[in-house]
Structures are given as C-alpha cells and as structure tokens.
Amino acid sequence: MTFYSRMAVTQYTVYTEKWEKEQALRIVLLADLHSRYYAEGQDKLARLILDQKADLIALSGDIIDDQIPTQGAFELIKKIEGSAPIFYVTGNHECERDDLDDILTELKKYSIKVLDDKEAVFVFKGQKIRIAGLEDPCNRDCKMTKKDWILEKKNLFHKQEDTVSILISHRPELFYLYDRWGFDLVLCGHTHGGFLRIPGLLNGLWAADQGYFPKYAGGLYFHEGKAGNYAQVVSRGCAVNPIVPRIFNPPEIVVIDIKNKKLKNTELL
C-alpha cells in the first residue's frame, strides 16, 4: 500500500553496560500527534500503546497542535494515564499556541511530568535513570536568535557517568547541544518521516529544519559526541494528515528496549 494510514509499531533495542543486573527497560515514544484522532475516541491507538506494556512513555512534542482543537490529544492521554510514568516536552506547534501555559497546567493534571529544560530521576527495578527534556527553540515567543538560544542552552545539562541518561527533545538536528551533554539516548520527533519514502533508496524526502533529503528522517542512529557515544531515535510521528499523505511512510509509535546484554560496541550506550 503506497498511501499509509495504518499505525505501525516500530521497535529498536539498545544496550548499556551501566546496569549490573540482567534487565530491560521499555520506552514507548510518541511524537507529532497534532491533536488528531487515529480512530473514533482514540480507542485503537490507546490500546496499541497499552499493549506494548511500557515502563516509561515519552511524548516528544507536537502532541497538541496550534490550529486543531486539543480534544484528540487529551482523549488519548486520558486513556493511557496511569499505565506508566509519562514525560513530555514541547514541540514547535505547542509553543505557537497563545494558551501554552494553560496546556502545560492541564497536562500536569494527568500526572504528566513536563520536562522543558528540566530533569528528573526515574527509579526502575532499583536502578536510577536520569531523564531530561529540552524545550523547543520556538518557545519564548520565537523571539530569540538561534545563536542566543544555543549560548543559553549549551551548559543546561552535564554528563553523568553512573546512570543511564535519557533526553527527550522535539528536534533531531540539534547536535551542537546533544553532542556536548553526554546523554546515552536522545528521543526526538518533528520530521513526520520525511513524508515520502522509497524503501531501500530514500528514507525521507523533506523534513522541517533539515530540508530536502533529511539525514535524520526517522530511525535509530548512533553518534560519536564530544561527551561520548550516544544513540538517537527519531519517530516518524503518529499523525495522519488527509491533506499531506504519507507515502511508503506509515504513522508509528516507537518502542525502545534498553538492555544490559553486551552485543556490539556500536550498540552500547
């Protein structure tokens, strides 16, 4: 099928040497819902998420749109609330809303941890996991220059050696920050999968802030940063926009399993 609307579940596994015990942490990553309904009442999408039995749910921005009513997003949130700790960062579309503060307040009513420029400790089976979030550059009413924004953020987070560290950020291309912060895993969205894919030839035609033939349209990537190697997962997003069809590019929820079994060095966090 060329034009995709059926939701896919895409699964990746990364490995760490920081855990002593044999165990695995399952993350479900959701991005770019844009307040849209996947099915009436969001029941099908919620069930698909719940079936993954996540230990942690990451919402990496644009869950809520700036032009579409918020009901679709909050109906989904109500249905998955309580299934796992949920962590959230803003995307550019949320930041373009005039009522962003009200939106963030409403999210917190559902026990969602808003991590814009903040970090928290998540304890999983006795292991402390550091999880942080970067606010979208479009925040602050989009008035800061890119240079000033980078200068403000460059020392926002610092590497920690003794615990697995996860960063949620909407945009995948901000390597001038990710490379220096020393996170083990970076979770992103924003690209919508590059809209058009040609399997085996083209991973994405165009993505916001990357342009044509984006290098990071969607998938699992490994990087050598200034503060150490890290993995990055870029979601292709869950929204189905009838105006802009997804060609060979199904909407997806992403499942990431972090395990402590050593396989290849390139797969180690």
ABEGO torsion letter per residue (X at the ends): XABBABBBBBBBBBBBAABABBBBBBBBBBBGAGGBBABBGGAAAAAAAAAAGBABBBBAEGABBAABBAAAAAAAAAAABGABBBBBBBBAAAAABAAAAAAAAAAAAAGBBBABGBBBBBBBGGBBBBBBBBBBAABGGGABBAAAAAAAAAAABBBBAABBBBBBBABAABAAAAAAAGBABBBBBGAGGGGBBBBGABABABBBGAEBGBABAEEBBBBBBAAEBBBBBBBAEABBBAABBBBGBBBBBBBBBBBABBBBAAABX
